[in-house]
Amino acid sequence: MSRKALTLSLMALVVSSMAACASPPATPGARATALPPALGLQTLSGQGFILHYPANARAEVYEDHLCILGPEIAIRPANAEWEWVGWAYEMDIWIFDNHEGLSAADWARQYILSQWREAQAAGEPFTGPVVNGQIDEDAIAEVSVGGLAAFQADWFGGDSTRRAIYVTDGKKTINLIFNLYPVENNPIAKVQEDVYALMLSTFRFSEEP
């Protein structure tokens, strides 16, 4: 299958979710509810925030984090004899307390440096945006998520960039993480970026505990 055909196939998967909503799975501690079929999005809620995601994806709740998984797809690059099978896209969501009421940028900087110090103490490799004990300013940015001030940090992910977005309401910090690939490594990379941008644009905090 050509790169163009692969891209169009995934786009069709995403667009098809705009036509009908799948029944949301039952997940403890979080709720996934369907919006009207015309919108083709489901809603993840119940953790103090609301996030919409494509109807053909699903929300999973694990012991320590949540995850949005796109539909399973198969990719066979042109002239290749192998085929990759996996999720069309994946977003991990971690929830932390923000006891000091810090801004997203201040909280994230402290958190990243604390992770670096832990890795140093344990003699483990660290792939985050820290150089010589200082935040690498070229790998971070202050951004906006759903109209809220947020902080972005890029981690080395091998053949991809592991992007972490931090957003807070002053009580909790939500960390949304996903991988960004160059098109050379993943022919559907641009479509994945569009899906992540769509989901991030819907994020907002709620009054739910």
C-alpha positions in Angstrom: 0.0 0.0 0.0 1.4 3.4 -0.9 2.0 6.2 1.7 -0.9 8.2 0.2 -3.3 5.2 0.5 -2.3 4.6 4.0 -2.9 8.2 5.0 -6.2 8.2 3.3 -7.2 4.9 5.0 -6.5 6.4 8.5 -8.3 9.6 7.6 -11.3 7.5 6.6 -11.2 5.8 10.0 -11.2 9.1 11.8 -13.8 10.7 9.5 -16.0 7.6 9.9 -16.1 8.2 13.6 -17.8 11.6 12.9 -20.8 9.7 11.4 -21.7 7.4 14.3 -20.7 7.0 17.9 -19.6 3.7 19.3 -21.0 2.6 22.7 -18.6 3.8 25.4 -16.8 1.1 27.6 -17.6 0.9 31.3 -14.4 2.1 33.1 -14.1 2.5 36.9 -13.3 6.0 38.1 -13.8 7.6 34.8 -16.8 7.9 32.5 -16.9 7.7 28.7 -20.2 8.9 27.3 -21.3 9.4 23.7 -22.2 12.8 22.3 -24.9 13.2 19.6 -24.1 11.1 16.5 -23.6 14.2 14.3 -20.5 15.1 16.4 -19.0 11.6 16.4 -17.0 12.1 19.6 -17.1 10.4 23.0 -16.4 12.2 26.3 -13.9 11.2 29.0 -14.9 12.6 32.3 -15.1 11.8 36.0 -11.5 12.8 36.9 -11.9 16.5 37.3 -11.6 17.2 33.6 -13.4 16.6 30.3 -11.8 15.4 27.1 -13.5 14.5 23.8 -12.0 11.8 21.6 -13.0 10.1 18.3 -15.9 7.7 18.6 -14.0 4.8 17.1 -11.3 5.1 19.8 -11.7 3.8 23.4 -10.7 5.0 26.9 -8.8 2.6 29.1 -8.3 3.1 32.9 -5.3 1.6 34.4 -4.1 1.5 38.1 -2.1 4.7 37.8 -3.2 6.5 34.5 -5.7 6.6 31.7 -5.2 6.0 28.0 -7.0 6.9 24.8 -6.4 4.2 22.2 -7.4 4.7 18.5 -8.7 1.8 16.3 -6.3 -1.0 15.5 -4.7 -0.6 12.1 -2.2 -2.4 9.9 0.5 -0.7 7.9 2.6 -2.2 5.2 5.1 0.3 3.6 5.5 0.2 -0.1 7.7 -2.6 -1.3 8.0 -3.9 2.3 7.6 -7.6 3.2 6.6 -6.8 6.8 3.4 -5.3 8.3 3.0 -3.3 11.4 -0.2 -3.8 13.4 -1.1 -1.5 16.3 -3.2 1.4 17.6 -3.7 4.2 15.1 -2.9 6.7 17.9 -2.4 6.6 21.7 -2.5 9.3 24.4 -1.6 8.6 28.0 -3.1 10.8 30.7 -1.6 11.1 34.2 -3.1 13.1 37.1 -1.1 14.7 39.8 -1.9 16.9 42.8 -0.7 20.5 42.7 -0.6 21.3 46.4 1.3 24.5 46.0 -1.1 25.9 43.3 1.8 26.4 40.9 1.4 27.4 37.3 1.6 24.7 34.6 5.1 25.9 33.7 6.4 26.1 37.2 4.9 22.7 38.2 6.2 21.0 35.1 9.7 22.4 35.5 9.9 21.1 39.1 8.5 17.8 38.1 10.9 17.2 35.2 13.9 18.1 37.3 12.8 15.8 40.2 12.5 13.0 37.6 16.0 13.8 36.4 17.4 13.8 39.9 15.7 10.4 40.7 17.2 8.9 37.5 20.7 10.3 38.4 20.5 8.8 41.9 19.4 5.5 40.5 22.1 5.5 37.8 19.4 5.2 35.1 19.2 6.9 31.7 17.0 10.0 31.4 15.6 11.1 28.1 13.8 14.2 29.2 14.6 17.9 28.4 17.4 18.3 30.9 21.1 19.2 30.2 23.6 19.4 33.0 20.9 19.7 35.6 19.1 22.5 33.8 15.9 22.5 31.7 16.8 22.5 28.0 14.9 25.6 26.9 15.0 24.5 23.3 12.9 21.4 24.1 10.1 23.2 26.0 7.5 25.8 25.3 4.5 27.6 26.9 1.4 26.7 24.9 -2.4 26.8 25.1 -4.6 23.7 25.5 -8.4 24.3 25.3 -7.8 28.0 25.9 -5.8 27.2 29.1 -2.2 28.1 29.7 -0.1 24.9 29.4 3.5 23.7 29.3 5.0 21.5 26.6 8.1 19.4 27.0 9.7 17.1 24.4 11.4 13.8 25.4 13.6 11.6 23.2 11.6 8.6 22.2 14.0 6.8 19.9 12.4 7.0 16.4 9.9 9.6 17.7 9.5 12.6 20.0 7.6 11.9 23.2 5.6 15.1 23.8 4.3 15.8 27.3 1.7 18.5 27.8 1.0 19.8 31.4 -2.1 21.8 32.3 -3.4 22.7 35.7 -6.3 24.4 37.5 -4.2 25.2 40.5 -5.3 22.0 42.3 -4.5 19.2 39.9 -2.0 18.9 37.1 -3.0 16.8 34.1 -0.2 15.4 32.0 -1.1 14.3 28.5 1.5 12.4 26.6 1.8 11.1 23.0 4.4 10.3 20.4 5.1 12.4 17.3 6.9 10.6 14.4 8.6 12.0 11.3 6.7 11.0 8.2 9.8 9.0 7.1 9.2 6.7 10.1 5.5 6.7 10.1 3.4 7.4 6.9 0.4 8.4 9.0 2.2 10.8 11.3 0.4 13.9 10.1 -3.0 12.4 10.6 -2.0 11.4 14.1 -0.9 14.9 14.9 -4.3 16.2 13.7 -6.1 13.7 16.0 -4.0 14.8 19.0 -4.7 18.5 18.2 -8.4 17.7 18.0 -8.4 16.0 21.4 -6.3 18.7 23.1 -8.6 21.5 21.7 -11.6 19.9 23.6 -9.8 19.7 27.0 -11.3 21.6 29.9 -11.5 21.2 33.7 -14.8 20.4 35.4 -16.2 20.8 38.9 -16.3 17.0 39.3 -14.0 15.6 42.0 
